[in-house]
Every structure is written in structure tokens, then in C-alpha cells.
């Protein structure tokens, strides 16, 4: 295991904060009346930052988030969870008169999911001013800024996210990117263009199998990861769901199988995986050790209903890794 960094790691992220409702019946595709369970605190970057805070706390680090919720009960659900788990809410706006963002997910028998999102017309898109966010993150001395591609679907949020990456990258802040491509959120061609621009700056590039098929169709991991590592990237990891994961850095390639667990709800597991991995790497842990712990975190995450309910502390993760 590599030595910890001398300065406590601080992880920053930005994007949509949502509540999520999960359909209790399969194969309805959100098209028919059925019971839904929720509200669960959610939003890919929100899940990420909650898990980052839990992991960073184990070695004196912390997590900071920039986003917005409505001044309503659902906003309180999200804020209460993040604060309880140690996230600094100083850059989270509470927007009066606009509802908190939402997501409805319906699972299918083949393992696929159908989402209905309300982001663009909710408080989630009312991010704080770009200058305020950049100043706040720099004042917090963040080590890494993590971006989930899910925030890039809304043009206004995309513009803020891309400009923030460029600003902080120029200040020496590492960028982490999970492409997290969701067909339901792609509103125009600028989505993929912005994603590729952020990936070109990123120290940590963390796509899923589905992302890789969109970005690098038919290409082997060795080929496209090699190209990324010849640029700004220092770590590239491919998340493969029930097939495990494979990571690569200058020291070589590490592949791990998935843990054999009963999957209750896979939504959010990739965000939990990314948060654990990035936080540990930023703290100085070597890729093989960080990847093993992230793999275990993902296995814990899928065993709970609700996208943030399976997030875990480092002690809980270490109880199942290996």
C-alpha cells in the first residue's frame, strides 16, 4: 500500500441532486400504474460525494459538493443525508419555488432499466454561480473534482461543469470523470463533445462497459486505455458490473472478478465504486489496493434498495474485500 498524502484529501463534485423512486414491479417501463418506493436521496454525483465523504473520513479527509435542491420535503431528504454522512453543504443552494429534482426507475427482467428524470426543470439545474463554485472549491483546497456525465445532458449545467473543469485544471486540481452516459439525458450533440473535452483533462477516467461501447465501439480496453494514459490520464478503470472491473496505470493492468452477491438494486453502485476508488487514489493508495476496495464497495452497494442506501464506510468495505 502506498503512503498517504501529507495533506488530507478533499474530494469535490458538482451536479444534480435528486430524489429517486423505484418501481416495485418489473417490466412496466414506467408506462403503467404500479407502486413506487421512495423518496431515496440520489443523483449520480450526489451518490458519489456521499460515499467519498464516508471513505475520506477514515483518514481525516472530507468532501464538498456544489449543487441545488428545492425548498421542499424532498430537498430536505437529500440535504439531511449528505450532511449526516459528512458532506460539506456550503455550496448547495436551496431554491425557493422550484421542486427538487427527481428520477423514477423501473427495472426489467433482462436487467435493463428505464428512467424518467426531472433535472432541467427542477432545482437541480439551478447551480450556484460558476465563480462562487470555483472560489469555494479552491478555498476548500480540493484534491480532485469529480464529474458525472449525467450532469452534461442539460446545456446550462454542462456549460458550468466544463468551465469549472477548465478553471480548476489550470489551478492544478485533478479531474475525475465517470462518463455515465444516459440516453434519456442526451439532449444535443454537445453532450458527447463536452464529455470528450473533460476526459482529455482527466487524471482518472472511469467508464462502464456501456460507456466504452459508445465512446470506443469495438475497441479493446488495452487500446483505448493506452491512448488515454499517453495523455493526461494516470488511471483508467473499466467498470464491468457482474463481470468485475479492470484498471490500468503506469504500473500495469489489474483485473478483478465481481463479488458473488444477491443484487437488490444496482443503481448507484458505479458511483459508489468510483467514489471509493478516487478517494483512495487521491489519498495515495496504490491502484491494486484501491481497486480491490472499490470492488468491495460496489458489491455492498447493490445489496440494498435505493441508490445511496448501500454506501459504506471504509471499515465496512474492508470487512468484505478480498
Beta strands, then each sheet from edge to edge (+ up, - down):
strand 1: 10-14
strand 2: 18-23
strand 3: 36-42
strand 4: 62-70
strand 5: 87-95
strand 6: 101-107
strand 7: 113-118
strand 8: 144-148
strand 9: 174-178
strand 10: 204-205
strand 11: 235-239
strand 12: 245-249
strand 13: 252-256
sheet 1: 5+ 4+ 1+ 8+ 9+ 10+ 11+ 12- 13+
sheet 2: 3+ 2- 6- 7+
end
